[in-house]
Amino acid sequence: MDIEELSMLLSTMDPAAYTEADFKEATERTRGMKHLKDEARLQLYGLYKQALEGDNTTPQPWAVEFVAKAKWNAWHE
């Protein structure tokens, strides 16, 4: 399953029907998607952080911290 298929599947489901077990299973499935491009991985990371912690209120990392900056941006968006 790629990111587009995952997105289509999620859009057809009732969010009220999700359980914590469903969330954990989806998280594990996405970790197994080795073929994803960095952009898709960052998008999933941002959604994951949003689901777990809510809005990003952490300080923005320094510009030279490339990975941290990309993750922060993904969560912030």
PQR file of N, CA, C, O and H, with PARSE charges and radii, in Angstrom:
ATOM      1  N   MET A   1       0.851  -1.167   0.000 -0.4000 1.5000
ATOM      2  CA  MET A   1       0.000   0.000   0.000 -0.0000 2.0000
ATOM      3  C   MET A   1       0.902   1.237   0.000  0.5500 1.7000
ATOM      4  O   MET A   1       1.839   1.336   0.792 -0.5500 1.4000
ATOM      5  N   ASP A   2       0.606   2.169  -0.895 -0.4000 1.5000
ATOM      6  CA  ASP A   2       1.387   3.410  -0.911 -0.0000 2.0000
ATOM      7  C   ASP A   2       0.594   4.510  -0.213  0.5500 1.7000
ATOM      8  O   ASP A   2      -0.516   4.283   0.268 -0.5500 1.4000
ATOM      9  H   ASP A   2      -0.155   2.089  -1.538  0.4000 1.0000
ATOM     10  N   ILE A   3       1.173   5.690  -0.165 -0.4000 1.5000
ATOM     11  CA  ILE A   3       0.560   6.789   0.601 -0.0000 2.0000
ATOM     12  C   ILE A   3      -0.780   7.227   0.013  0.5500 1.7000
ATOM     13  O   ILE A   3      -1.689   7.597   0.756 -0.5500 1.4000
ATOM     14  H   ILE A   3       2.074   5.875  -0.555  0.4000 1.0000
ATOM     15  N   GLU A   4      -0.909   7.187  -1.315 -0.4000 1.5000
ATOM     16  CA  GLU A   4      -2.187   7.574  -1.925 -0.0000 2.0000
ATOM     17  C   GLU A   4      -3.289   6.586  -1.562  0.5500 1.7000
ATOM     18  O   GLU A   4      -4.415   6.982  -1.259 -0.5500 1.4000
ATOM     19  H   GLU A   4      -0.170   6.886  -1.918  0.4000 1.0000
ATOM     20  N   GLU A   5      -2.955   5.288  -1.597 -0.4000 1.5000
ATOM     21  CA  GLU A   5      -3.942   4.268  -1.228 -0.0000 2.0000
ATOM     22  C   GLU A   5      -4.329   4.401   0.248  0.5500 1.7000
ATOM     23  O   GLU A   5      -5.499   4.259   0.605 -0.5500 1.4000
ATOM     24  H   GLU A   5      -2.041   4.967  -1.843  0.4000 1.0000
ATOM     25  N   LEU A   6      -3.335   4.673   1.102 -0.4000 1.5000
ATOM     26  CA  LEU A   6      -3.604   4.860   2.519 -0.0000 2.0000
ATOM     27  C   LEU A   6      -4.510   6.058   2.743  0.5500 1.7000
ATOM     28  O   LEU A   6      -5.439   5.998   3.548 -0.5500 1.4000
ATOM     29  H   LEU A   6      -2.385   4.787   0.812  0.4000 1.0000
ATOM     30  N   SER A   7      -4.242   7.141   2.037 -0.4000 1.5000
ATOM     31  CA  SER A   7      -5.056   8.344   2.157 -0.0000 2.0000
ATOM     32  C   SER A   7      -6.496   8.086   1.726  0.5500 1.7000
ATOM     33  O   SER A   7      -7.436   8.520   2.391 -0.5500 1.4000
ATOM     34  H   SER A   7      -3.486   7.191   1.383  0.4000 1.0000
ATOM     35  N   MET A   8      -6.662   7.381   0.613 -0.4000 1.5000
ATOM     36  CA  MET A   8      -8.014   7.071   0.131 -0.0000 2.0000
ATOM     37  C   MET A   8      -8.751   6.188   1.133  0.5500 1.7000
ATOM     38  O   MET A   8      -9.937   6.395   1.391 -0.5500 1.4000
ATOM     39  H   MET A   8      -5.898   7.029   0.073  0.4000 1.0000
ATOM     40  N   LEU A   9      -8.056   5.209   1.695 -0.4000 1.5000
ATOM     41  CA  LEU A   9      -8.670   4.322   2.673 -0.0000 2.0000
ATOM     42  C   LEU A   9      -9.124   5.102   3.900  0.5500 1.7000
ATOM     43  O   LEU A   9     -10.244   4.922   4.378 -0.5500 1.4000
ATOM     44  H   LEU A   9      -7.092   5.041   1.486  0.4000 1.0000
ATOM     45  N   LEU A  10      -8.257   5.964   4.405 -0.4000 1.5000
ATOM     46  CA  LEU A  10      -8.597   6.733   5.594 -0.0000 2.0000
ATOM     47  C   LEU A  10      -9.748   7.693   5.352  0.5500 1.7000
ATOM     48  O   LEU A  10     -10.554   7.936   6.250 -0.5500 1.4000
ATOM     49  H   LEU A  10      -7.347   6.111   4.017  0.4000 1.0000
ATOM     50  N   SER A  11      -9.832   8.241   4.149 -0.4000 1.5000
ATOM     51  CA  SER A  11     -10.901   9.201   3.854 -0.0000 2.0000
ATOM     52  C   SER A  11     -12.278   8.546   3.811  0.5500 1.7000
ATOM     53  O   SER A  11     -13.293   9.232   3.937 -0.5500 1.4000
ATOM     54  H   SER A  11      -9.177   8.044   3.419  0.4000 1.0000
ATOM     55  N   THR A  12     -12.323   7.235   3.635 -0.4000 1.5000
ATOM     56  CA  THR A  12     -13.610   6.542   3.584 -0.0000 2.0000
ATOM     57  C   THR A  12     -14.045   6.013   4.946  0.5500 1.7000
ATOM     58  O   THR A  12     -15.164   5.520   5.091 -0.5500 1.4000
ATOM     59  H   THR A  12     -11.499   6.678   3.533  0.4000 1.0000
ATOM     60  N   MET A  13     -13.174   6.109   5.942 -0.4000 1.5000
ATOM     61  CA  MET A  13     -13.476   5.552   7.257 -0.0000 2.0000
ATOM     62  C   MET A  13     -14.009   6.632   8.197  0.5500 1.7000
ATOM     63  O   MET A  13     -13.690   7.812   8.054 -0.5500 1.4000
ATOM     64  H   MET A  13     -12.265   6.509   5.825  0.4000 1.0000
ATOM     65  N   ASP A  14     -14.814   6.211   9.144 -0.4000 1.5000
ATOM     66  CA  ASP A  14     -15.353   7.103  10.161 -0.0000 2.0000
ATOM     67  C   ASP A  14     -14.323   7.264  11.273  0.5500 1.7000
ATOM     68  O   ASP A  14     -13.999   6.286  11.948 -0.5500 1.4000
ATOM     69  H   ASP A  14     -15.074   5.252   9.260  0.4000 1.0000
ATOM     70  N   PRO A  15     -13.798   8.476  11.484 -0.5600 1.5000
ATOM     71  CA  PRO A  15     -12.774   8.665  12.520  0.2800 2.0000
ATOM     72  C   PRO A  15     -13.233   8.238  13.911  0.5500 1.7000
ATOM     73  O   PRO A  15     -12.407   7.828  14.727 -0.5500 1.4000
ATOM     74  N   ALA A  16     -14.515   8.323  14.197 -0.4000 1.5000
ATOM     75  CA  ALA A  16     -15.022   7.923  15.505 -0.0000 2.0000
ATOM     76  C   ALA A  16     -14.897   6.416  15.726  0.5500 1.7000
ATOM     77  O   ALA A  16     -14.954   5.941  16.860 -0.5500 1.4000
ATOM     78  H   ALA A  16     -15.186   8.656  13.534  0.4000 1.0000
ATOM     79  N   ALA A  17     -14.727   5.673  14.638 -0.4000 1.5000
ATOM     80  CA  ALA A  17     -14.636   4.222  14.740 -0.0000 2.0000
ATOM     81  C   ALA A  17     -13.213   3.735  15.008  0.5500 1.7000
ATOM     82  O   ALA A  17     -13.018   2.548  15.272 -0.5500 1.4000
ATOM     83  H   ALA A  17     -14.680   6.059  13.717  0.4000 1.0000
ATOM     84  N   TYR A  18     -12.213   4.620  14.946 -0.4000 1.5000
ATOM     85  CA  TYR A  18     -10.822   4.228  15.168 -0.0000 2.0000
ATOM     86  C   TYR A  18     -10.581   3.915  16.633  0.5500 1.7000
ATOM     87  O   TYR A  18     -11.130   4.570  17.519 -0.5500 1.4000
ATOM     88  H   TYR A  18     -12.371   5.584  14.731  0.4000 1.0000
ATOM     89  N   THR A  19      -9.769   2.925  16.874 -0.4000 1.5000
ATOM     90  CA  THR A  19      -9.359   2.600  18.235 -0.0000 2.0000
ATOM     91  C   THR A  19      -7.856   2.821  18.363  0.5500 1.7000
ATOM     92  O   THR A  19      -7.165   3.022  17.365 -0.5500 1.4000
ATOM     93  H   THR A  19      -9.324   2.393  16.154  0.4000 1.0000
ATOM     94  N   GLU A  20      -7.365   2.784  19.572 -0.4000 1.5000
ATOM     95  CA  GLU A  20      -5.929   2.910  19.790 -0.0000 2.0000
ATOM     96  C   GLU A  20      -5.188   1.762  19.110  0.5500 1.7000
ATOM     97  O   GLU A  20      -4.092   1.953  18.583 -0.5500 1.4000
ATOM     98  H   GLU A  20      -7.927   2.621  20.383  0.4000 1.0000
ATOM     99  N   ALA A  21      -5.779   0.581  19.120 -0.4000 1.5000
ATOM    100  CA  ALA A  21      -5.170  -0.574  18.456 -0.0000 2.0000
ATOM    101  C   ALA A  21      -5.073  -0.339  16.947  0.5500 1.7000
ATOM    102  O   ALA A  21      -4.076  -0.707  16.327 -0.5500 1.4000
ATOM    103  H   ALA A  21      -6.669   0.426  19.548  0.4000 1.0000
ATOM    104  N   ASP A  22      -6.102   0.270  16.354 -0.4000 1.5000
ATOM    105  CA  ASP A  22      -6.072   0.599  14.929 -0.0000 2.0000
ATOM    106  C   ASP A  22      -4.934   1.567  14.628  0.5500 1.7000
ATOM    107  O   ASP A  22      -4.218   1.415  13.639 -0.5500 1.4000
ATOM    108  H   ASP A  22      -6.912   0.569  16.857  0.4000 1.0000
ATOM    109  N   PHE A  23      -4.778   2.569  15.503 -0.4000 1.5000
ATOM    110  CA  PHE A  23      -3.721   3.560  15.321 -0.0000 2.0000
ATOM    111  C   PHE A  23      -2.344   2.903  15.380  0.5500 1.7000
ATOM    112  O   PHE A  23      -1.481   3.176  14.546 -0.5500 1.4000
ATOM    113  H   PHE A  23      -5.360   2.692  16.307  0.4000 1.0000
ATOM    114  N   LYS A  24      -2.148   2.041  16.364 -0.4000 1.5000
ATOM    115  CA  LYS A  24      -0.865   1.344  16.503 -0.0000 2.0000
ATOM    116  C   LYS A  24      -0.588   0.452  15.298  0.5500 1.7000
ATOM    117  O   LYS A  24       0.545   0.388  14.821 -0.5500 1.4000
ATOM    118  H   LYS A  24      -2.849   1.819  17.042  0.4000 1.0000
ATOM    119  N   GLU A  25      -1.607  -0.232  14.806 -0.4000 1.5000
ATOM    120  CA  GLU A  25      -1.431  -1.089  13.629 -0.0000 2.0000
ATOM    121  C   GLU A  25      -1.070  -0.255  12.407  0.5500 1.7000
ATOM    122  O   GLU A  25      -0.182  -0.629  11.641 -0.5500 1.4000
ATOM    123  H   GLU A  25      -2.528  -0.180  15.193  0.4000 1.0000
ATOM    124  N   ALA A  26      -1.748   0.863  12.222 -0.4000 1.5000
ATOM    125  CA  ALA A  26      -1.449   1.738  11.084 -0.0000 2.0000
ATOM    126  C   ALA A  26      -0.029   2.291  11.183  0.5500 1.7000
ATOM    127  O   ALA A  26       0.671   2.408  10.177 -0.5500 1.4000
ATOM    128  H   ALA A  26      -2.469   1.166  12.845  0.4000 1.0000
ATOM    129  N   THR A  27       0.387   2.627  12.400 -0.4000 1.5000
ATOM    130  CA  THR A  27       1.747   3.121  12.611 -0.0000 2.0000
ATOM    131  C   THR A  27       2.765   2.066  12.210  0.5500 1.7000
ATOM    132  O   THR A  27       3.740   2.374  11.525 -0.5500 1.4000
ATOM    133  H   THR A  27      -0.182   2.531  13.216  0.4000 1.0000
ATOM    134  N   GLU A  28       2.548   0.834  12.626 -0.4000 1.5000
ATOM    135  CA  GLU A  28       3.473  -0.245  12.273 -0.0000 2.0000
ATOM    136  C   GLU A  28       3.480  -0.511  10.768  0.5500 1.7000
ATOM    137  O   GLU A  28       4.533  -0.785  10.192 -0.5500 1.4000
ATOM    138  H   GLU A  28       1.756   0.584  13.182  0.4000 1.0000
ATOM    139  N   ARG A  29       2.326  -0.433  10.138 -0.4000 1.5000
ATOM    140  CA  ARG A  29       2.263  -0.636   8.683 -0.0000 2.0000
ATOM    141  C   ARG A  29       3.058   0.428   7.937  0.5500 1.7000
ATOM    142  O   ARG A  29       3.765   0.125   6.976 -0.5500 1.4000
ATOM    143  H   ARG A  29       1.471  -0.211  10.605  0.4000 1.0000
ATOM    144  N   THR A  30       2.941   1.659   8.376 -0.4000 1.5000
ATOM    145  CA  THR A  30       3.657   2.727   7.676 -0.0000 2.0000
ATOM    146  C   THR A  30       5.157   2.624   7.912  0.5500 1.7000
ATOM    147  O   THR A  30       5.936   3.009   7.041 -0.5500 1.4000
ATOM    148  H   THR A  30       2.367   1.906   9.157  0.4000 1.0000
ATOM    149  N   ARG A  31       5.579   2.122   9.051 -0.4000 1.5000
ATOM    150  CA  ARG A  31       7.011   1.915   9.286 -0.0000 2.0000
ATOM    151  C   ARG A  31       7.577   0.889   8.310  0.5500 1.7000
ATOM    152  O   ARG A  31       8.762   0.935   7.979 -0.5500 1.4000
ATOM    153  H   ARG A  31       4.946   1.809   9.759  0.4000 1.0000
ATOM    154  N   GLY A  32       6.749  -0.023   7.856 -0.4000 1.5000
ATOM    155  CA  GLY A  32       7.193  -1.047   6.916 -0.0000 2.0000
ATOM    156  C   GLY A  32       7.222  -0.585   5.472  0.5500 1.7000
ATOM    157  O   GLY A  32       7.645  -1.339   4.596 -0.5500 1.4000
ATOM    158  H   GLY A  32       5.786  -0.060   8.126  0.4000 1.0000
ATOM    159  N   MET A  33       6.788   0.627   5.204 -0.4000 1.5000
ATOM    160  CA  MET A  33       6.758   1.150   3.824 -0.0000 2.0000
ATOM    161  C   MET A  33       8.125   1.726   3.463  0.5500 1.7000
ATOM    162  O   MET A  33       8.339   2.936   3.534 -0.5500 1.4000
ATOM    163  H   MET A  33       6.444   1.240   5.915  0.4000 1.0000
ATOM    164  N   LYS A  34       9.028   0.863   3.082 -0.4000 1.5000
ATOM    165  CA  LYS A  34      10.405   1.280   2.798 -0.0000 2.0000
ATOM    166  C   LYS A  34      10.532   2.056   1.488  0.5500 1.7000
ATOM    167  O   LYS A  34      11.522   2.760   1.287 -0.5500 1.4000
ATOM    168  H   LYS A  34       8.854  -0.120   3.024  0.4000 1.0000
ATOM    169  N   HIS A  35       9.568   1.943   0.611 -0.4000 1.5000
ATOM    170  CA  HIS A  35       9.646   2.575  -0.710 -0.0000 2.0000
ATOM    171  C   HIS A  35       9.174   4.032  -0.728  0.5500 1.7000
ATOM    172  O   HIS A  35       9.223   4.682  -1.772 -0.5500 1.4000
ATOM    173  H   HIS A  35       8.764   1.371   0.774  0.4000 1.0000
ATOM    174  N   LEU A  36       8.724   4.542   0.405 -0.4000 1.5000
ATOM    175  CA  LEU A  36       8.205   5.903   0.433 -0.0000 2.0000
ATOM    176  C   LEU A  36       9.308   6.938   0.208  0.5500 1.7000
ATOM    177  O   LEU A  36      10.435   6.776   0.675 -0.5500 1.4000
ATOM    178  H   LEU A  36       8.685   4.013   1.253  0.4000 1.0000
ATOM    179  N   LYS A  37       8.969   7.979  -0.501 -0.4000 1.5000
ATOM    180  CA  LYS A  37       9.903   9.087  -0.695 -0.0000 2.0000
ATOM    181  C   LYS A  37       9.958   9.910   0.586  0.5500 1.7000
ATOM    182  O   LYS A  37       9.057   9.838   1.421 -0.5500 1.4000
ATOM    183  H   LYS A  37       8.053   8.110  -0.881  0.4000 1.0000
ATOM    184  N   ASP A  38      11.015  10.686   0.730 -0.4000 1.5000
ATOM    185  CA  ASP A  38      11.207  11.487   1.942 -0.0000 2.0000
ATOM    186  C   ASP A  38      10.033  12.426   2.198  0.5500 1.7000
ATOM    187  O   ASP A  38       9.628  12.607   3.346 -0.5500 1.4000
ATOM    188  H   ASP A  38      11.747  10.744   0.051  0.4000 1.0000
ATOM    189  N   GLU A  39       9.491  13.017   1.156 -0.4000 1.5000
ATOM    190  CA  GLU A  39       8.362  13.939   1.317 -0.0000 2.0000
ATOM    191  C   GLU A  39       7.161  13.243   1.949  0.5500 1.7000
ATOM    192  O   GLU A  39       6.514  13.796   2.839 -0.5500 1.4000
ATOM    193  H   GLU A  39       9.820  12.869   0.224  0.4000 1.0000
ATOM    194  N   ALA A  40       6.867  12.029   1.488 -0.4000 1.5000
ATOM    195  CA  ALA A  40       5.743  11.264   2.033 -0.0000 2.0000
ATOM    196  C   ALA A  40       6.027  10.856   3.470  0.5500 1.7000
ATOM    197  O   ALA A  40       5.131  10.905   4.312 -0.5500 1.4000
ATOM    198  H   ALA A  40       7.393  11.580   0.765  0.4000 1.0000
ATOM    199  N   ARG A  41       7.255  10.455   3.762 -0.4000 1.5000
ATOM    200  CA  ARG A  41       7.634  10.092   5.122 -0.0000 2.0000
ATOM    201  C   ARG A  41       7.460  11.271   6.078  0.5500 1.7000
ATOM    202  O   ARG A  41       6.952  11.115   7.188 -0.5500 1.4000
ATOM    203  H   ARG A  41       7.983  10.416   3.078  0.4000 1.0000
ATOM    204  N   LEU A  42       7.887  12.438   5.635 -0.4000 1.5000
ATOM    205  CA  LEU A  42       7.749  13.622   6.472 -0.0000 2.0000
ATOM    206  C   LEU A  42       6.283  13.975   6.705  0.5500 1.7000
ATOM    207  O   LEU A  42       5.903  14.391   7.799 -0.5500 1.4000
ATOM    208  H   LEU A  42       8.300  12.565   4.733  0.4000 1.0000
ATOM    209  N   GLN A  43       5.470  13.806   5.675 -0.4000 1.5000
ATOM    210  CA  GLN A  43       4.050  14.079   5.820 -0.0000 2.0000
ATOM    211  C   GLN A  43       3.433  13.131   6.856  0.5500 1.7000
ATOM    212  O   GLN A  43       2.669  13.565   7.718 -0.5500 1.4000
ATOM    213  H   GLN A  43       5.779  13.467   4.786  0.4000 1.0000
ATOM    214  N   LEU A  44       3.762  11.854   6.768 -0.4000 1.5000
ATOM    215  CA  LEU A  44       3.257  10.888   7.742 -0.0000 2.0000
ATOM    216  C   LEU A  44       3.769  11.201   9.144  0.5500 1.7000
ATOM    217  O   LEU A  44       3.030  11.072  10.120 -0.5500 1.4000
ATOM    218  H   LEU A  44       4.383  11.502   6.068  0.4000 1.0000
ATOM    219  N   TYR A  45       5.029  11.610   9.245 -0.4000 1.5000
ATOM    220  CA  TYR A  45       5.593  11.976  10.539 -0.0000 2.0000
ATOM    221  C   TYR A  45       4.815  13.150  11.148  0.5500 1.7000
ATOM    222  O   TYR A  45       4.466  13.127  12.329 -0.5500 1.4000
ATOM    223  H   TYR A  45       5.629  11.715   8.452  0.4000 1.0000
ATOM    224  N   GLY A  46       4.551  14.159  10.341 -0.4000 1.5000
ATOM    225  CA  GLY A  46       3.806  15.315  10.830 -0.0000 2.0000
ATOM    226  C   GLY A  46       2.418  14.938  11.316  0.5500 1.7000
ATOM    227  O   GLY A  46       1.963  15.433  12.347 -0.5500 1.4000
ATOM    228  H   GLY A  46       4.834  14.177   9.382  0.4000 1.0000
ATOM    229  N   LEU A  47       1.749  14.073  10.587 -0.4000 1.5000
ATOM    230  CA  LEU A  47       0.416  13.621  10.991 -0.0000 2.0000
ATOM    231  C   LEU A  47       0.477  12.783  12.272  0.5500 1.7000
ATOM    232  O   LEU A  47      -0.388  12.882  13.142 -0.5500 1.4000
ATOM    233  H   LEU A  47       2.119  13.670   9.749  0.4000 1.0000
ATOM    234  N   TYR A  48       1.512  11.965  12.361 -0.4000 1.5000
ATOM    235  CA  TYR A  48       1.706  11.137  13.555 -0.0000 2.0000
ATOM    236  C   TYR A  48       1.904  12.016  14.794  0.5500 1.7000
ATOM    237  O   TYR A  48       1.261  11.802  15.822 -0.5500 1.4000
ATOM    238  H   TYR A  48       2.215  11.884  11.654  0.4000 1.0000
ATOM    239  N   LYS A  49       2.788  12.994  14.690 -0.4000 1.5000
ATOM    240  CA  LYS A  49       3.050  13.890  15.814 -0.0000 2.0000
ATOM    241  C   LYS A  49       1.798  14.691  16.176  0.5500 1.7000
ATOM    242  O   LYS A  49       1.513  14.910  17.353 -0.5500 1.4000
ATOM    243  H   LYS A  49       3.311  13.167  13.855  0.4000 1.0000
ATOM    244  N   GLN A  50       1.058  15.122  15.162 -0.4000 1.5000
ATOM    245  CA  GLN A  50      -0.174  15.871  15.408 -0.0000 2.0000
ATOM    246  C   GLN A  50      -1.176  15.004  16.163  0.5500 1.7000
ATOM    247  O   GLN A  50      -1.837  15.472  17.089 -0.5500 1.4000
ATOM    248  H   GLN A  50       1.289  14.944  14.206  0.4000 1.0000
ATOM    249  N   ALA A  51      -1.283  13.740  15.763 -0.4000 1.5000
ATOM    250  CA  ALA A  51      -2.223  12.832  16.423 -0.0000 2.0000
ATOM    251  C   ALA A  51      -1.820  12.560  17.869  0.5500 1.7000
ATOM    252  O   ALA A  51      -2.681  12.466  18.744 -0.5500 1.4000
ATOM    253  H   ALA A  51      -0.746  13.359  15.011  0.4000 1.0000
ATOM    254  N   LEU A  52      -0.524  12.433  18.126 -0.4000 1.5000
ATOM    255  CA  LEU A  52      -0.070  12.101  19.470 -0.0000 2.0000
ATOM    256  C   LEU A  52       0.035  13.306  20.397  0.5500 1.7000
ATOM    257  O   LEU A  52      -0.315  13.223  21.575 -0.5500 1.4000
ATOM    258  H   LEU A  52       0.175  12.509  17.416  0.4000 1.0000
ATOM    259  N   GLU A  53       0.518  14.426  19.866 -0.4000 1.5000
ATOM    260  CA  GLU A  53       0.847  15.554  20.733 -0.0000 2.0000
ATOM    261  C   GLU A  53       0.081  16.838  20.436  0.5500 1.7000
ATOM    262  O   GLU A  53       0.161  17.797  21.203 -0.5500 1.4000
ATOM    263  H   GLU A  53       0.803  14.494  18.910  0.4000 1.0000
ATOM    264  N   GLY A  54      -0.656  16.864  19.333 -0.4000 1.5000
ATOM    265  CA  GLY A  54      -1.391  18.076  18.976 -0.0000 2.0000
ATOM    266  C   GLY A  54      -0.503  19.069  18.242  0.5500 1.7000
ATOM    267  O   GLY A  54       0.488  18.687  17.619 -0.5500 1.4000
ATOM    268  H   GLY A  54      -0.721  16.084  18.710  0.4000 1.0000
ATOM    269  N   ASP A  55      -0.862  20.337  18.319 -0.4000 1.5000
ATOM    270  CA  ASP A  55      -0.122  21.375  17.603 -0.0000 2.0000
ATOM    271  C   ASP A  55       1.327  21.460  18.062  0.5500 1.7000
ATOM    272  O   ASP A  55       1.646  21.217  19.226 -0.5500 1.4000
ATOM    273  H   ASP A  55      -1.666  20.647  18.825  0.4000 1.0000
ATOM    274  N   ASN A  56       2.187  21.808  17.127 -0.4000 1.5000
ATOM    275  CA  ASN A  56       3.609  21.950  17.395 -0.0000 2.0000
ATOM    276  C   ASN A  56       3.866  23.279  18.110  0.5500 1.7000
ATOM    277  O   ASN A  56       3.723  24.351  17.522 -0.5500 1.4000
ATOM    278  H   ASN A  56       1.928  22.005  16.182  0.4000 1.0000
ATOM    279  N   THR A  57       4.243  23.190  19.374 -0.4000 1.5000
ATOM    280  CA  THR A  57       4.565  24.391  20.146 -0.0000 2.0000
ATOM    281  C   THR A  57       6.030  24.409  20.563  0.5500 1.7000
ATOM    282  O   THR A  57       6.439  25.239  21.374 -0.5500 1.4000
ATOM    283  H   THR A  57       4.360  22.320  19.852  0.4000 1.0000
ATOM    284  N   THR A  58       6.816  23.497  20.010 -0.4000 1.5000
ATOM    285  CA  THR A  58       8.236  23.421  20.356 -0.0000 2.0000
ATOM    286  C   THR A  58       9.004  24.501  19.606  0.5500 1.7000
ATOM    287  O   THR A  58       8.572  24.947  18.543 -0.5500 1.4000
ATOM    288  H   THR A  58       6.484  22.822  19.351  0.4000 1.0000
ATOM    289  N   PRO A  59      10.146  24.927  20.156 -0.5600 1.5000
ATOM    290  CA  PRO A  59      10.950  25.926  19.450  0.2800 2.0000
ATOM    291  C   PRO A  59      11.496  25.367  18.137  0.5500 1.7000
ATOM    292  O   PRO A  59      11.829  24.186  18.038 -0.5500 1.4000
ATOM    293  N   GLN A  60      11.579  26.215  17.161 -0.4000 1.5000
ATOM    294  CA  GLN A  60      12.087  25.816  15.849 -0.0000 2.0000
ATOM    295  C   GLN A  60      13.581  25.512  15.958  0.5500 1.7000
ATOM    296  O   GLN A  60      14.327  26.294  16.548 -0.5500 1.4000
ATOM    297  H   GLN A  60      11.308  27.174  17.242  0.4000 1.0000
ATOM    298  N   PRO A  61      14.032  24.371  15.389 -0.5600 1.5000
ATOM    299  CA  PRO A  61      15.453  24.043  15.448  0.2800 2.0000
ATOM    300  C   PRO A  61      16.289  24.967  14.561  0.5500 1.7000
ATOM    301  O   PRO A  61      15.769  25.640  13.672 -0.5500 1.4000
ATOM    302  N   TRP A  62      17.567  24.981  14.820 -0.4000 1.5000
ATOM    303  CA  TRP A  62      18.484  25.786  14.020 -0.0000 2.0000
ATOM    304  C   TRP A  62      18.450  25.310  12.576  0.5500 1.7000
ATOM    305  O   TRP A  62      18.183  24.138  12.314 -0.5500 1.4000
ATOM    306  H   TRP A  62      17.990  24.434  15.542  0.4000 1.0000
ATOM    307  N   ALA A  63      18.713  26.194  11.657 -0.4000 1.5000
ATOM    308  CA  ALA A  63      18.681  25.879  10.228 -0.0000 2.0000
ATOM    309  C   ALA A  63      19.714  24.826   9.834  0.5500 1.7000
ATOM    310  O   ALA A  63      19.520  24.103   8.857 -0.5500 1.4000
ATOM    311  H   ALA A  63      18.930  27.147  11.869  0.4000 1.0000
ATOM    312  N   VAL A  64      20.802  24.734  10.585 -0.4000 1.5000
ATOM    313  CA  VAL A  64      21.843  23.752  10.250 -0.0000 2.0000
ATOM    314  C   VAL A  64      21.477  22.346  10.725  0.5500 1.7000
ATOM    315  O   VAL A  64      22.153  21.380  10.368 -0.5500 1.4000
ATOM    316  H   VAL A  64      20.959  25.321  11.379  0.4000 1.0000
ATOM    317  N   GLU A  65      20.434  22.222  11.511 -0.4000 1.5000
ATOM    318  CA  GLU A  65      19.947  20.911  11.943 -0.0000 2.0000
ATOM    319  C   GLU A  65      18.912  20.437  10.918  0.5500 1.7000
ATOM    320  O   GLU A  65      17.705  20.519  11.146 -0.5500 1.4000
ATOM    321  H   GLU A  65      19.885  23.006  11.800  0.4000 1.0000
ATOM    322  N   PHE A  66      19.412  19.945   9.794 -0.4000 1.5000
ATOM    323  CA  PHE A  66      18.566  19.676   8.628 -0.0000 2.0000
ATOM    324  C   PHE A  66      17.440  18.682   8.900  0.5500 1.7000
ATOM    325  O   PHE A  66      16.290  18.933   8.538 -0.5500 1.4000
ATOM    326  H   PHE A  66      20.393  19.878   9.609  0.4000 1.0000
ATOM    327  N   VAL A  67      17.762  17.566   9.528 -0.4000 1.5000
ATOM    328  CA  VAL A  67      16.736  16.545   9.781 -0.0000 2.0000
ATOM    329  C   VAL A  67      15.717  17.060  10.787  0.5500 1.7000
ATOM    330  O   VAL A  67      14.510  16.935  10.579 -0.5500 1.4000
ATOM    331  H   VAL A  67      18.696  17.362   9.822  0.4000 1.0000
ATOM    332  N   ALA A  68      16.209  17.638  11.876 -0.4000 1.5000
ATOM    333  CA  ALA A  68      15.297  18.179  12.895 -0.0000 2.0000
ATOM    334  C   ALA A  68      14.421  19.276  12.308  0.5500 1.7000
ATOM    335  O   ALA A  68      13.232  19.355  12.616 -0.5500 1.4000
ATOM    336  H   ALA A  68      17.189  17.739  12.045  0.4000 1.0000
ATOM    337  N   LYS A  69      14.993  20.109  11.478 -0.4000 1.5000
ATOM    338  CA  LYS A  69      14.242  21.206  10.841 -0.0000 2.0000
ATOM    339  C   LYS A  69      13.154  20.650   9.922  0.5500 1.7000
ATOM    340  O   LYS A  69      12.031  21.154   9.920 -0.5500 1.4000
ATOM    341  H   LYS A  69      15.959  20.045  11.228  0.4000 1.0000
ATOM    342  N   ALA A  70      13.478  19.614   9.141 -0.4000 1.5000
ATOM    343  CA  ALA A  70      12.492  19.010   8.236 -0.0000 2.0000
ATOM    344  C   ALA A  70      11.350  18.375   9.026  0.5500 1.7000
ATOM    345  O   ALA A  70      10.185  18.503   8.648 -0.5500 1.4000
ATOM    346  H   ALA A  70      14.391  19.204   9.143  0.4000 1.0000
ATOM    347  N   LYS A  71      11.678  17.694  10.119 -0.4000 1.5000
ATOM    348  CA  LYS A  71      10.640  17.083  10.950 -0.0000 2.0000
ATOM    349  C   LYS A  71       9.775  18.156  11.611  0.5500 1.7000
ATOM    350  O   LYS A  71       8.552  18.031  11.661 -0.5500 1.4000
ATOM    351  H   LYS A  71      12.624  17.590  10.426  0.4000 1.0000
ATOM    352  N   TRP A  72      10.412  19.203  12.115 -0.4000 1.5000
ATOM    353  CA  TRP A  72       9.674  20.291  12.759 -0.0000 2.0000
ATOM    354  C   TRP A  72       8.704  20.925  11.760  0.5500 1.7000
ATOM    355  O   TRP A  72       7.542  21.169  12.085 -0.5500 1.4000
ATOM    356  H   TRP A  72      11.406  19.305  12.074  0.4000 1.0000
ATOM    357  N   ASN A  73       9.188  21.191  10.545 -0.4000 1.5000
ATOM    358  CA  ASN A  73       8.341  21.779   9.501 -0.0000 2.0000
ATOM    359  C   ASN A  73       7.167  20.878   9.161  0.5500 1.7000
ATOM    360  O   ASN A  73       6.045  21.355   8.988 -0.5500 1.4000
ATOM    361  H   ASN A  73      10.132  20.993  10.281  0.4000 1.0000
ATOM    362  N   ALA A  74       7.419  19.572   9.062 -0.4000 1.5000
ATOM    363  CA  ALA A  74       6.351  18.620   8.738 -0.0000 2.0000
ATOM    364  C   ALA A  74       5.270  18.629   9.810  0.5500 1.7000
ATOM    365  O   ALA A  74       4.079  18.607   9.499 -0.5500 1.4000
ATOM    366  H   ALA A  74       8.330  19.185   9.202  0.4000 1.0000
ATOM    367  N   TRP A  75       5.681  18.662  11.053 -0.4000 1.5000
ATOM    368  CA  TRP A  75       4.710  18.702  12.157 -0.0000 2.0000
ATOM    369  C   TRP A  75       4.000  20.041  12.201  0.5500 1.7000
ATOM    370  O   TRP A  75       2.791  20.099  12.428 -0.5500 1.4000
ATOM    371  H   TRP A  75       6.648  18.680  11.306  0.4000 1.0000
ATOM    372  N   HIS A  76       4.735  21.109  11.987 -0.4000 1.5000
ATOM    373  CA  HIS A  76       4.166  22.452  12.037 -0.0000 2.0000
ATOM    374  C   HIS A  76       3.101  22.662  10.949  0.5500 1.7000
ATOM    375  O   HIS A  76       2.102  23.345  11.176 -0.5500 1.4000
ATOM    376  H   HIS A  76       5.717  21.062  11.802  0.4000 1.0000
ATOM    377  N   GLU A  77       3.318  22.079   9.787 -0.4000 1.5000
ATOM    378  CA  GLU A  77       2.370  22.236   8.663 -0.0000 2.0000
ATOM    379  C   GLU A  77       1.119  21.431   8.912  0.5500 1.7000
ATOM    380  O   GLU A  77       0.207  21.435   8.085 -0.5500 1.4000
ATOM    381  H   GLU A  77       4.130  21.523   9.602  0.4000 1.0000
TER
END
